[in-house]
Amino acid sequence: MRIIIMLDKMVVAISGGAGRIGSAFCRSVVANGGEVIIGDINVERGNQLVSELGDNNSVFFEGDLAEPDTVDQLIQKGKDKFGKIDASVHCAYPVSKQWGTRFEDLKPESLEKDLFLQLGGAILFSQRMIHYFRQQGHGNLVHISSIQGIAAPKFEHYENTEMVSPIEYSAIKSGIIAITKYLAKYCKTQNIRVNCISPGGIMANQPDTFLKKYRESCSSKGMLDANDLSGTLIFLLSDQSKYVNGQNIIVDDGWSL
């Protein structure tokens, strides 16, 4: 039987690489023959992931990747380790202390911080990565949005829970999709692709009452595990998707139907 190595020695930089989704992506990149630069502020989890994946396949970079200079440092560390960076995935998820506040209780200063950290951070990460890709002559950038970026929340799912679907989250994730399309066209003819994945909800100890209602809106599984996104990511990183550009791929078990 012929085994296909989807990412043969491809080097991928992942912001938020030690997080729930990011760590699943890092494992999947290495499992598919790639090498990974793990960018995160969580040193302990980042170093644990390198120990798991092996320092021949991975390297950890500590830093706030909402800062352009820090993104440049991440790029340099990746070049020093592997000699190149073929692709990058932006799935960092920085939030203020206000995050999860109801619409009626939002405060301007925290709202400004969250919009900048997530939406502004995505733009600035893209700016520095695309600058590097242009110098290199090729590149592939993947952003992470959400089903909340394509549709309004199903507020009935949140009844009788302490959970909130923040309005700023919807605004940010809609913006991520717009950024993806903008950059894909902006980089036309430059051998740079930009795509986006919009996941459904990811399991994170949500209450049973929410999980039950959420699953009723889906086809089979309901809330996803982070690993459920990995196949889509590997497809977008690989040559199997070489003519896929500016697209938002929804992975939500039918929630948005």
C-alpha positions as CSV (number, residue, x, y, z in Angstrom):
1,M,0.0,0.0,0.0
2,R,1.4,3.4,-1.0
3,I,1.5,5.9,1.9
4,I,1.1,9.6,0.9
5,I,3.0,12.1,3.0
6,M,0.9,15.2,2.6
7,L,3.4,17.7,4.0
8,D,6.8,16.3,3.2
9,K,9.2,18.5,5.1
10,M,6.9,21.5,4.9
11,V,7.6,24.0,7.6
12,V,4.5,25.6,9.2
13,A,4.4,28.4,11.8
14,I,1.4,28.3,14.1
15,S,0.4,31.2,16.3
16,G,-1.4,30.0,19.5
17,G,0.3,26.7,18.8
18,A,0.1,25.5,22.4
19,G,-3.6,26.1,22.7
20,R,-6.5,23.7,22.2
21,I,-6.8,24.0,18.4
22,G,-3.2,25.0,17.9
23,S,-1.7,22.0,19.6
24,A,-4.0,19.7,17.6
25,F,-2.7,21.4,14.4
26,C,0.9,21.0,15.5
27,R,0.5,17.3,16.1
28,S,-1.2,16.9,12.8
29,V,1.4,18.8,10.8
30,V,4.2,16.6,12.3
31,A,2.1,13.4,11.8
32,N,1.8,14.3,8.1
33,G,5.6,14.7,7.6
34,G,5.9,18.5,8.3
35,E,7.8,20.5,10.8
36,V,6.3,23.1,13.0
37,I,7.2,26.4,14.7
38,I,5.0,26.7,17.8
39,G,4.3,30.4,18.7
40,D,2.6,31.0,22.1
41,I,2.9,32.8,25.4
42,N,2.4,29.6,27.4
43,V,6.0,28.4,27.9
44,E,5.2,25.3,29.9
45,R,2.7,23.9,27.3
46,G,4.9,25.0,24.4
47,N,7.9,23.1,25.7
48,Q,5.8,20.1,26.6
49,L,4.6,20.0,23.0
50,V,8.2,20.1,21.7
51,S,9.1,17.2,24.0
52,E,6.2,15.3,22.6
53,L,6.8,16.1,18.9
54,G,10.6,16.0,19.0
55,D,13.0,18.9,18.6
56,N,14.0,17.7,15.2
57,N,10.4,18.3,14.0
58,S,9.4,21.3,16.2
59,V,10.6,24.5,17.9
60,F,8.9,26.7,20.4
61,F,8.8,30.5,20.3
62,E,7.5,32.5,23.3
63,G,6.0,35.9,22.4
64,D,2.9,38.1,22.0
65,L,2.1,37.6,18.3
66,A,-0.2,40.6,18.1
67,E,3.1,42.6,18.0
68,P,4.7,42.9,14.5
69,D,8.2,42.8,15.8
70,T,7.5,39.6,17.6
71,V,6.1,38.0,14.5
72,D,9.4,38.9,12.8
73,Q,11.3,37.2,15.6
74,L,9.1,34.1,15.2
75,I,9.9,34.1,11.5
76,Q,13.6,34.4,12.2
77,K,13.6,31.6,14.7
78,G,11.8,29.4,12.2
79,K,14.4,30.2,9.5
80,D,17.3,29.6,11.9
81,K,15.9,26.2,12.8
82,F,14.5,24.9,9.5
83,G,15.8,27.3,6.9
84,K,12.4,28.4,5.6
85,I,8.7,28.8,6.4
86,D,6.3,27.4,3.8
87,A,3.1,28.2,5.6
88,S,1.6,29.8,8.6
89,V,-1.6,29.3,10.6
90,H,-3.0,32.1,12.8
91,C,-5.1,30.6,15.6
92,A,-4.0,32.7,18.6
93,Y,-6.9,33.6,20.8
94,P,-5.9,36.5,23.2
95,V,-8.7,38.1,25.2
96,S,-9.2,40.8,27.8
97,K,-10.5,40.3,31.3
98,Q,-13.9,41.4,30.1
99,W,-14.2,38.6,27.6
100,G,-17.6,36.8,27.9
101,T,-19.4,39.9,29.2
102,R,-23.0,40.4,28.2
103,F,-23.8,42.9,25.4
104,E,-25.4,45.3,27.9
105,D,-22.3,45.3,30.2
106,L,-19.6,45.9,27.6
107,K,-17.0,48.6,28.5
108,P,-15.3,50.7,25.8
109,E,-11.7,50.1,26.9
110,S,-12.0,46.3,27.0
111,L,-13.9,46.2,23.8
112,E,-11.2,48.2,22.1
113,K,-8.6,45.8,23.5
114,D,-10.4,42.6,22.3
115,L,-11.0,44.0,18.8
116,F,-7.3,44.9,18.5
117,L,-5.9,41.7,20.0
118,Q,-7.9,39.4,17.8
119,L,-8.8,41.3,14.7
120,G,-5.9,43.7,14.6
121,G,-3.6,40.9,15.7
122,A,-4.7,38.8,12.7
123,I,-4.1,41.7,10.3
124,L,-0.6,42.4,11.7
125,F,0.3,38.7,11.8
126,S,-0.7,38.5,8.1
127,Q,1.3,41.7,7.3
128,R,4.5,40.3,8.6
129,M,4.0,36.7,7.2
130,I,3.1,38.0,3.8
131,H,6.1,40.3,3.8
132,Y,8.3,37.2,4.4
133,F,6.4,35.1,1.8
134,R,7.0,37.8,-0.8
135,Q,10.7,37.7,-0.2
136,Q,10.8,33.9,-0.3
137,G,8.6,33.7,-3.5
138,H,5.9,31.6,-2.1
139,G,3.6,31.1,1.0
140,N,0.4,29.8,2.4
141,L,-1.6,31.5,5.1
142,V,-4.5,30.0,7.0
143,H,-6.8,31.9,9.3
144,I,-9.3,30.5,11.9
145,S,-12.7,32.1,12.0
146,S,-15.9,30.5,13.3
147,I,-19.5,29.6,12.6
148,Q,-20.3,32.8,14.5
149,G,-18.6,34.6,11.6
150,I,-21.1,33.3,9.1
151,A,-24.4,33.3,11.2
152,A,-25.9,34.8,14.3
153,P,-25.6,32.7,17.5
154,K,-28.5,30.4,18.3
155,F,-29.3,32.2,21.5
156,E,-31.8,29.5,22.6
157,H,-28.8,27.2,23.2
158,Y,-27.5,29.5,25.9
159,E,-30.7,29.6,28.0
160,N,-30.4,28.4,31.6
161,T,-26.6,28.5,31.4
162,E,-23.9,31.1,32.5
163,M,-22.6,31.1,28.9
164,V,-22.5,34.1,26.6
165,S,-21.8,34.4,22.9
166,P,-20.1,37.8,22.8
167,I,-21.1,40.2,20.1
168,E,-17.5,41.2,19.6
169,Y,-16.7,37.5,18.8
170,S,-19.1,37.6,16.0
171,A,-17.7,40.9,14.7
172,I,-14.1,39.6,14.9
173,K,-14.8,36.3,13.2
174,S,-16.8,37.9,10.4
175,G,-13.8,40.2,10.0
176,I,-11.4,37.3,9.8
177,I,-13.3,36.0,6.8
178,A,-13.3,39.4,5.1
179,I,-9.5,39.7,5.8
180,T,-9.0,36.3,4.2
181,K,-10.8,37.3,1.0
182,Y,-9.1,40.7,0.9
183,L,-5.6,39.2,1.3
184,A,-6.1,36.4,-1.2
185,K,-6.9,38.9,-3.9
186,Y,-4.3,41.5,-2.7
187,C,-1.6,38.8,-3.2
188,K,-2.8,37.8,-6.6
189,T,0.0,36.6,-8.9
190,Q,2.5,36.5,-6.0
191,N,2.3,32.7,-5.4
192,I,0.7,33.3,-2.0
193,R,-2.5,31.6,-1.0
194,V,-4.8,32.7,1.9
195,N,-7.7,30.6,3.2
196,C,-9.8,30.3,6.3
197,I,-11.4,27.6,8.4
198,S,-14.7,28.2,10.3
199,P,-15.2,25.6,13.0
200,G,-18.3,24.8,14.9
201,G,-18.1,24.7,18.6
202,I,-15.2,22.9,20.2
203,M,-15.6,20.8,23.4
204,A,-14.3,22.7,26.4
205,N,-16.3,21.5,29.5
206,Q,-19.6,23.2,28.4
207,P,-22.6,22.3,30.5
208,D,-24.8,19.3,29.5
209,T,-27.8,21.5,28.8
210,F,-25.9,23.5,26.2
211,L,-24.4,20.4,24.6
212,K,-27.8,18.8,24.2
213,K,-29.4,21.8,22.5
214,Y,-26.3,22.4,20.4
215,R,-26.3,18.8,19.2
216,E,-29.9,19.0,18.1
217,S,-28.8,21.6,15.5
218,C,-26.2,19.3,14.1
219,S,-26.1,16.2,11.9
220,S,-24.5,13.7,14.2
221,K,-21.7,14.6,16.6
222,G,-22.6,18.1,17.8
223,M,-19.7,19.8,19.5
224,L,-16.4,19.0,17.9
225,D,-13.0,18.0,19.2
226,A,-10.0,20.1,18.0
227,N,-8.7,17.1,16.1
228,D,-11.8,17.2,13.9
229,L,-10.4,20.3,12.2
230,S,-7.0,18.8,11.3
231,G,-8.0,17.1,8.1
232,T,-9.2,20.4,6.7
233,L,-6.0,22.1,7.7
234,I,-3.8,19.5,6.2
235,F,-5.8,19.8,2.9
236,L,-5.3,23.6,2.8
237,L,-1.6,23.3,3.6
238,S,-0.9,20.6,1.0
239,D,-0.6,20.7,-2.8
240,Q,-4.0,19.0,-2.9
241,S,-5.5,22.5,-2.5
242,K,-3.1,24.4,-4.7
243,Y,-5.9,26.1,-6.6
244,V,-8.0,26.8,-3.5
245,N,-7.6,30.5,-2.6
246,G,-9.7,33.1,-0.7
247,Q,-12.1,30.4,0.6
248,N,-13.8,29.9,4.0
249,I,-14.2,26.2,4.7
250,I,-16.9,25.5,7.3
251,V,-16.5,22.5,9.6
252,D,-19.5,22.4,11.9
253,D,-21.3,19.0,11.6
254,G,-24.2,20.8,9.9
255,W,-24.9,23.5,12.5
256,S,-25.2,26.2,9.9
257,L,-27.7,24.4,7.7
